[in-house]
Structures are given as C-alpha cells and as structure tokens.
Amino acid sequence: MAISLYYFESAPPARSVLMVIAALKLKVDLIRINLSNKEQFAEEFLQRNPTHTVPTLDDNGFIVWDSHAIVQYLVDKYGRTDELYPKSFEERTRVNQMLFFETSILFPSLARAVRPVFYDNATAVPDNKIKNIEASFEFLETFLSVTNYLASNHLTIADICALSTVSTIQIFHQVNNVKYPKLVAWLSKLKSLEFYNVNLDGIQMFTDMFMPLLK
C-alpha cells in the first residue's frame, strides 16, 4: 500500500503538508476531497477521520489527521535528516512552540477574517479581524528578530506551516514592508524555494473563491 493524502488545495493546512511532502521528496497518492461539495462528510471518509477535516494522511492503514501532526510524523518517519524537525530536545521544543503559535494565534486570525465573507455575506474583511492579523504579523516580526527563521537559524516545519497561512492572508491583506521588513524578507526567501511551487494552485483557488465576494 502507498501513502495517501486526502486534501483540498484551497485549505492552507493541506498546503502546508503538500509543501513538506515536496521538501522531503516523498511519493504520495493525492486524493482530493472537495469541501465545497461536502465530500468530507462521506461515510468512507468519516471512517478515516471522524472530525471530517483535511488534510488526512493514510500511511498503509495508519491514519493521521491535523496538519501539524502529519508533518511531524512525515519528517520523523521519512526525513533523511532531522533538520526540518530536530530531535534535540531544546530545538524541537522551539519548533513545537511555533507550531502551537500557528495553530492557536496565526491560523485563527486568518480563519476569523474570512469567515464573515464566506458565511455571513460580508463584503469586506471586518477591521477588527485585520487588527488581529496585524497583531500576528507583529509577533512574527519579533520572532524573526531573534533567529533567521521562526524557530531556528534554519528552515523547519514551523516555517512551512506558517508560510501556508501568511501566503493566504496576502491574498487580501499585504504584509507591510516598512512595518515588517524581516517578515517580508522571510516570505521572499521561502517563496524562492522549490517546494513553494505546490502552494500556488491552492493560492489561486482561494483567490478565485474569495476575492469575487469582496466589494
């Protein structure tokens, strides 16, 4: 059996896993779950993941859901080195710390910003949601004032997970290069890496879904 990833490309968490897969140069069967058509509620998928979320990984019958858990698992099991997710206790703790920041502060700032537009017929992202995004950017700028990457002086899965979220936010709210020069430089550096290409189709899909709803 092969490794299979259930995904929907517009979802930032799915794209973070796709980028890690590309960085690791893994061969994975991609199975598209169209969230717009509610395919995540199909009984077959619910048997794999009762939380009906993407991404979901099936590694020869071993099921992992949640993007952060998936990328940790993939690097631990299939990474040729531990650079993306160091085994050193201190380094790994720093990476985990940034992953928790991404899941509890950064990604929610995106989700709460787009929800009124997608679900409540808003025609603009509310100002208070933009303020939350700006607060997240301020944190990222501070982190990048200490190390070259979010958790270390080299690339880790924390950067890739944050990249999927920040690149999506940029669709409707650009990172100010005067206020956040280190964040802009970090984005530019990561976007130049080969694995970033797998993020582009999802960015375009999200753009096509979201931007026509704004006025």
Salt bridges, closest charged atoms under 4 A:
GLU9 OE1 - ARG32 NE 2.77
GLU44 OE2 - ARG48 NH1 3.55
ASP58 OD2 - ARG48 NE 3.54
ASP59 OD2 - LYS77 NZ 3.09
ASP76 OD1 - ARG92 NH2 2.73
GLU83 OE2 - HIS154 ND1 3.94
GLU91 OE2 - HIS154 NE2 3.73
GLU102 OE1 - HIS68 NE2 2.85
GLU134 OE2 - HIS173 NE2 2.65
GLU134 OE1 - LYS179 NZ 2.79
